[in-house]
């Protein structure tokens, strides 16, 4: 029996929800550019990509596969990390890497927590010592979140009380009794800088002895993103700490990895002497190749076909183009269906999944194909979704009021495109902001998140107009001298009057 479109498991819109709510989520994961195998390379510790490209899902699928092979493999969230806590640790250092020590400490303590939580295969005596140390943080067997490590360390740093600090055994190089057990020594109270080297050596020795493998990835680093220098310094320090600890693990020939997930647009705001070395040598970048000559060449459609075939055996014998001919209408609103879908996304899988799941929600139980009328009927709902997504990506680059003003400006245009002269007139008429928000800043930020693109006018004999979108080229900058096009996925949400053929 031919399946209904509601039988196709496209997954959740957001990776963290897919991991929580979709059973066997790894089955439906599309491994773009063999990213899973790339992460197995020793030097690959960063996952970089634009918002909505599948970074969170990738590291969760990766760690899930590792756990099946008896690894300790976890994805830790830093969404609750309080960045202003770091100011207590900067000392006299004013460089962009001034927070490396506290981040190394946080990572090491978190490694200790995960070892204690998965103690099988480790020296029982050393586990006892590690548990004793973790009691300094109030951790026995429960969850110790990374941000709590920094908060508690800061409390100890600023308490001023004699004897306040971390209880950690004095580990001398010769402190081993017969049989290789750790000699029981008197616990001393120290600050985190005094403990760090001992803790690192202790963990390295435990991992070398046990042959246990441990992988920890940090996600949601962008949750508290803002464009301040302090945030950027914190993130640069964190990445340097990750590289430093991984280097120690590799030098000791330990199969372990500390990884991080971070947005491409945030990485591009960093300035540091070695930041490019860290990114180029150590990252796996997710790129969905949405700028090809044909829309159907985008890997987004390979992902859709993969998910459909993993949802039902009915279409297993069909290749991509034949599969789409069976399931998708040929044209939507005057465009080929693949062009219609791709042009309303930001070149990322999240948007295509949201568009198709909106249709599934409305028609999934009653039809076997995605028909033209279904796309147009959910277009307003989808457009509102895309506007919220773009507003979310602007957060940190602009304030809430500046984001409101930016879209008020676009709404005032009413047409799909505008000239530099027209948008200048609208900006002056609306008298937006308090004088600090410039037109160039608005256009630049809207361009960077894909809300608008540039149009290079050319004659038909020269190949016709060229549309320039930042999501097709991360290094592309807005050209204020060219005309502009508002992203067609936003037309409904912004009240843009559509051309007759695109209704």
JOSULWO-V219448 format. One record per residue. N is the residue number from 0. RES is the residue in one letter. SS is DSSP state (hx for helix, st for strand, lp for the rest). BURIAL is + if it has 16 or more other C-alpha atoms within 10 Angstrom, else -. Layout:
BEGIN
n=<N,N>
res=<RES,RES>
ss=<SS,SS>
burial=<BURIAL,BURIAL>
END
This chain:
BEGIN
n=<0,1,2,3,4,5,6,7,8,9,10,11,12,13,14,15,16,17,18,19,20,21,22,23,24,25,26,27,28,29,30,31,32,33,34,35,36,37,38,39,40,41,42,43,44,45,46,47,48,49,50,51,52,53,54,55,56,57,58,59,60,61,62,63,64,65,66,67,68,69,70,71,72,73,74,75,76,77,78,79,80,81,82,83,84,85,86,87,88,89,90,91,92,93,94,95,96,97,98,99,100,101,102,103,104,105,106,107,108,109,110,111,112,113,114,115,116,117,118,119,120,121,122,123,124,125,126,127,128,129,130,131,132,133,134,135,136,137,138,139,140,141,142,143,144,145,146,147,148,149,150,151,152,153,154,155,156,157,158,159,160,161,162,163,164,165,166,167,168,169,170,171,172,173,174,175,176,177,178,179,180,181,182,183,184,185,186,187,188,189,190,191,192,193,194,195,196,197,198,199,200,201,202,203,204,205,206,207,208,209,210,211,212,213,214,215,216,217,218,219,220,221,222,223,224,225,226,227,228,229,230,231,232,233,234,235,236,237,238,239,240,241,242,243,244,245,246,247,248,249,250,251,252,253,254,255,256,257,258,259,260,261,262,263,264,265,266,267,268,269,270,271,272,273,274,275,276,277,278,279,280,281,282,283,284,285,286,287,288,289,290,291,292,293,294,295,296,297,298,299,300,301,302,303,304,305,306,307,308,309,310,311,312,313,314,315,316,317,318,319,320,321,322,323,324,325,326,327,328,329,330,331,332,333,334,335,336,337,338,339,340,341,342,343,344,345,346,347,348,349,350,351,352,353,354,355,356,357,358,359,360,361,362,363,364,365,366,367,368,369,370,371,372,373,374,375,376,377,378,379,380,381,382,383,384,385,386,387,388,389,390,391,392,393,394,395,396,397,398,399,400,401,402,403,404,405,406,407,408,409,410,411,412,413,414,415,416,417,418,419,420,421,422,423,424,425,426,427,428,429,430,431,432,433,434,435,436,437,438,439,440,441,442,443,444,445,446,447,448,449,450,451,452,453,454,455,456,457,458,459,460,461,462,463,464,465,466,467,468,469,470,471,472,473,474,475,476,477,478,479,480,481,482,483,484,485,486,487,488,489,490,491,492,493,494,495,496,497,498,499,500,501,502>
res=<X,X,X,X,X,X,X,X,X,X,X,X,X,X,X,X,X,X,X,X,X,X,X,X,X,X,X,X,X,X,X,X,X,X,X,X,X,X,X,X,X,X,X,X,X,X,X,X,X,X,X,X,X,X,X,X,X,X,X,X,X,X,X,X,X,X,X,X,X,X,X,X,X,X,X,X,X,X,X,X,X,X,X,X,X,X,X,X,X,X,X,X,X,X,X,X,X,X,X,X,X,X,X,X,X,X,X,X,X,X,X,X,X,X,X,X,X,X,X,X,X,X,X,X,X,X,X,X,X,X,X,X,X,X,X,X,X,X,X,X,X,X,X,X,X,X,X,X,X,X,X,X,X,X,X,X,X,X,X,X,X,X,X,X,X,X,X,X,X,X,X,X,X,X,X,X,X,X,X,X,X,X,X,X,X,X,X,X,X,X,X,X,X,X,X,X,X,X,X,X,X,X,X,X,X,X,X,X,X,X,X,X,X,X,X,X,X,X,X,X,X,X,X,X,X,X,X,X,X,X,X,X,X,X,X,X,X,X,X,X,X,X,X,X,X,X,X,X,X,X,X,X,X,X,X,X,X,X,X,X,X,X,X,X,X,X,X,X,X,X,X,X,X,X,X,X,X,X,X,X,X,X,X,X,X,X,X,X,X,X,X,X,X,X,X,X,X,X,X,X,X,X,X,X,X,X,X,X,X,X,X,X,X,X,X,X,X,X,X,X,X,X,X,X,X,X,X,X,X,X,X,X,X,X,X,X,X,X,X,X,X,X,X,X,X,X,X,X,X,X,X,X,X,X,X,X,X,X,X,X,X,X,X,X,X,X,X,X,X,X,X,X,X,X,X,X,X,X,X,X,X,X,X,X,X,X,X,X,X,X,X,X,X,X,X,X,X,X,X,X,X,X,X,X,X,X,X,X,X,X,X,X,X,X,X,X,X,X,X,X,X,X,X,X,X,X,X,X,X,X,X,X,X,X,X,X,X,X,X,X,X,X,X,X,X,X,X,X,X,X,X,X,X,X,X,X,X,X,X,X,X,X,X,X,X,X,X,X,X,X,X,X,X,X,X,X,X,X,X,X,X,X,X,X,X,X,X,X,X,X,X,X,X,X,X,X,X,X,X,X,X,X,X>
ss=<lp,lp,lp,lp,hx,hx,hx,lp,lp,lp,lp,lp,lp,lp,hx,hx,hx,hx,hx,hx,hx,lp,lp,lp,hx,hx,hx,hx,lp,lp,lp,hx,hx,hx,hx,hx,hx,hx,hx,lp,lp,lp,lp,lp,lp,st,st,st,st,lp,lp,lp,lp,lp,hx,hx,hx,hx,hx,hx,hx,hx,hx,hx,hx,hx,hx,hx,lp,lp,lp,st,st,st,st,st,st,lp,lp,lp,lp,lp,hx,hx,hx,hx,hx,hx,hx,lp,lp,lp,lp,lp,lp,lp,lp,lp,lp,hx,hx,hx,hx,hx,hx,hx,hx,hx,hx,hx,hx,hx,hx,hx,hx,hx,hx,lp,lp,lp,lp,lp,lp,hx,hx,hx,hx,hx,hx,hx,hx,hx,hx,hx,hx,hx,hx,lp,lp,lp,lp,lp,lp,lp,lp,hx,hx,hx,hx,hx,hx,hx,hx,hx,hx,hx,hx,hx,hx,lp,lp,lp,lp,lp,lp,st,st,st,st,lp,lp,lp,lp,lp,lp,st,lp,hx,hx,hx,lp,st,lp,lp,lp,lp,st,st,st,st,lp,hx,hx,hx,hx,hx,hx,hx,hx,hx,hx,hx,hx,hx,hx,hx,hx,hx,hx,hx,lp,lp,lp,st,st,st,st,st,st,lp,hx,hx,hx,hx,lp,lp,lp,lp,hx,hx,hx,hx,hx,hx,hx,hx,hx,hx,hx,hx,hx,hx,hx,hx,hx,hx,hx,hx,hx,hx,hx,lp,lp,lp,lp,st,st,st,st,st,st,st,st,hx,hx,hx,hx,lp,lp,lp,lp,lp,lp,lp,hx,hx,hx,hx,hx,hx,hx,hx,st,st,st,st,lp,lp,lp,lp,lp,lp,lp,lp,hx,hx,hx,lp,hx,hx,hx,hx,hx,hx,hx,hx,hx,hx,hx,hx,hx,lp,lp,lp,lp,lp,lp,lp,lp,hx,hx,hx,hx,hx,hx,hx,hx,st,lp,lp,st,st,lp,lp,st,st,hx,hx,hx,hx,hx,hx,hx,lp,lp,lp,lp,lp,hx,hx,hx,hx,hx,hx,hx,hx,hx,hx,hx,hx,hx,hx,hx,lp,lp,lp,lp,lp,lp,st,lp,hx,hx,hx,hx,hx,hx,lp,hx,hx,hx,hx,hx,hx,hx,hx,hx,hx,hx,hx,hx,hx,hx,hx,st,lp,lp,st,lp,hx,hx,hx,hx,hx,hx,hx,hx,hx,hx,hx,hx,hx,hx,lp,lp,lp,st,st,lp,hx,hx,hx,hx,hx,hx,hx,hx,hx,hx,hx,lp,lp,lp,lp,lp,lp,lp,lp,hx,hx,hx,hx,hx,hx,hx,hx,hx,hx,lp,lp,lp,st,st,st,st,st,lp,lp,lp,hx,hx,hx,lp,lp,lp,st,st,st,lp,hx,hx,hx,lp,lp,lp,lp,lp,lp,lp,lp,lp,lp,st,st,st,st,lp,hx,hx,hx,hx,hx,hx,hx,lp,lp,lp,lp,lp,hx,hx,hx,lp>
burial=<-,-,+,+,+,+,-,+,+,+,+,+,+,+,+,-,-,+,+,-,-,-,-,-,+,+,-,+,+,+,+,+,-,-,+,+,-,-,+,-,-,-,+,+,+,+,+,+,+,+,+,+,+,+,+,+,+,+,+,+,+,+,+,+,-,+,+,-,-,-,+,+,+,+,+,+,+,+,-,-,+,-,-,-,-,+,-,-,+,-,-,-,-,-,-,+,+,+,+,+,+,+,+,+,+,+,+,+,+,+,+,+,+,+,+,+,+,-,-,-,-,+,+,-,-,+,+,-,+,+,+,+,+,+,-,+,+,-,-,+,-,-,-,+,+,+,+,+,+,+,+,-,+,+,-,+,+,-,-,-,-,-,-,+,+,+,+,+,+,+,+,-,-,-,-,-,-,-,-,-,-,+,+,-,-,-,-,-,+,+,+,+,-,-,+,+,-,+,+,+,-,+,+,+,-,+,+,+,-,-,-,+,+,+,+,+,+,+,+,+,+,+,-,-,+,+,-,-,-,-,+,+,+,+,+,+,+,+,+,+,+,+,+,-,+,+,-,-,+,-,-,-,-,+,+,+,+,+,+,+,+,+,+,+,+,+,+,-,-,+,-,-,-,-,+,-,-,+,+,-,-,+,+,+,+,+,+,+,+,+,+,-,-,-,+,+,-,+,+,+,+,+,+,+,+,+,+,+,+,+,+,-,-,-,+,-,-,-,-,-,-,-,+,+,-,-,+,+,+,+,-,+,-,-,-,-,+,+,-,+,+,+,+,+,+,+,+,+,+,+,+,+,+,+,+,+,+,+,+,+,-,-,+,+,-,-,-,+,+,+,+,+,-,+,+,+,-,-,+,+,-,+,+,+,+,+,+,-,+,+,+,-,+,+,+,+,+,+,-,-,-,+,+,-,+,+,+,+,+,+,-,+,+,+,+,+,+,+,-,-,-,-,+,-,-,+,+,-,-,-,-,+,-,-,-,-,-,-,+,-,-,+,+,+,+,+,+,+,+,+,+,+,+,+,+,-,-,-,-,-,-,-,-,-,-,-,-,+,+,+,+,+,-,-,-,-,+,+,+,-,-,-,+,+,+,+,+,+,+,+,+,+,+,+,+,+,-,-,-,-,-,-,->
END
